[in-house]
Amino acid sequence: AAAVEGRLAQFRAARSGAVAVPRPADPPGKAAAPEAVEKPQAAAGCPGGGAQVRPGATAAAPVWARPLLLKVLLWTVLLALFAELELGLPYFVLSLLYWMYAGTLGPAERRPGELSAYSVFNPGCAAIAGTLTAEQLERELHYRPATGR
């Protein structure tokens, strides 16, 4: 219980930006180690605030609580419902169109200078490197070797 109270005190100190409060388990008059004081302050400086996540650690969410799994299950149930109503194919096609729309990043969601794979979404319809343009195709189709070879 004392260890939990100590960690709670460190968490509160990190959230408030103050110096860490000595843990009750420490002898009176002895403050927390300097390393223990610096770590919570560094955690408070993070954009998310609070505890830091280890690089190898993953959140232990139950399988049924994962958003992607819930979305797939909902889509499957709706597909079965629409198939029962003989509207399964239109539901599937509209779902594909929605996924294509949702999969394209809007200009606000892209990093500065990042271009979309679809040139119509780029400023000035700029194509990305390696795109075959109509002008390039016309140049290659009208190319004729020199005579006399």
N, C-alpha and C positions, 0 to 999 in steps of 0.2 A: 504494500500500500504506500509506503514511503517513496518507493521508486516511481510510482505513478504520479504522486503529488509533486515530486521533483521535476519530472518531465512536463507536467502541466504548468508548473511555474516557469520553466524555460520557454514553453510555447507562448505563454502570456507575455513574457518579457520580449520575445522576438516579435510578437504582434504589435506591442506598444512601442517598440524601438528603444526601450530602456535597457539598462544593464541587467543581466540575469540576477534573479534573486537567489541567494544561497538555498540549497536544498535542506529540508529539515534533518536529513540523516547526517549532514556535516556537523562537525563540532562547532559550538558557539564561537563567534568571532572569526571564523575561517570562511573566506569567500570562495566562490566557485573558481575552478581553474581558469586561466586566461583562454585556453583553447575552447572550453565550454561556453565562455562568454562570446567569443568571436563567431562560432558556428551559428548560433541563432540569429545574430545580426546579419550574417551573410544570407541566411535563409529569408530574412525579412526584406532584403534588397532584391530578391527575385521578383519577376513580374507577377507571378501567381501568389507570392507570399506564402508563409507557412512552411511546411516540411518540404525537404528536398526529396526527389525520387531517385533511387539508384539506377544506373544505366541498365543493369540486367534485370531489374525487378519489373514485374508486370502486375497490373491490378487484378486481384482475385475476384472478378465478378462472376456470378453464377451464369451457367450457359443460357438459361432462359431469360436473363436480364440483358443480353447483348442486343443493341439496337438493330444491327444488321439482320440477325436471326429473326427478330420479331417482325421486321419489315418483310422478309422473305416468307415467313409463315402467313402474315396477313395477305400478301399478294397471292399466295397459293390458295388460301381459303376463298378469296374473292374470285380467282380464276375458276375454281370449282363451282362457285355460285353462278357466275356468268355462263359457264359451260352448261349448267343445268337449265338455264334460261335460253339456251341456244345463241348466246352472244359471246361465246368464248374467244372466237377469232378477232372480232373488233376490240375486245378488251386487251388481248395480247398485243395487237398492232398499236393501239393507243399507249399501252405500257412501254413498248419499244420507243415510240416517239418521245414520250416523257423522259425516259432514261437518256436518250440522246440530248435532249434539252438540258436536263439536270447535270449531265456530264460535262457540258461546256462551261468553262469558267467565265464569269462576267469580267468586265474591265477592272472593277474594284477588287476582285479576288485574286488577280494576277500580281506578281512581283513587278516592280518598275523595270521596264525594258523587256519583259517577257512577252513573246508573241504567241497568239493562238495558232493551232494547226490549221484552222479554217481562216483563210485570208480575208474573208468578208467581215470577220470580227476584229481585224487589226486596223489601226489608224491608217487611213489612206489605202486600205486593202493591200497592205504589204504582204508579200509571200515569204515564207520561211525558206531557208537554204535547202536546195535539193528538190524544190517543187517544179514540176513540168508545166510551163506556161504555154498558152496558145501561140504566142509569138515564137517561142523556141521550137515548138512542133512544126510550125509553118516553115521556119528557116531550114529545119532538117529535112522536111519533105521536098522542098524546092531545090535542094542542093543537088547539083549535077556534076559529075566528075569532068575534069578538063578534057577537051577533045584531043585526039592524037595519041592517046595512051594505049 
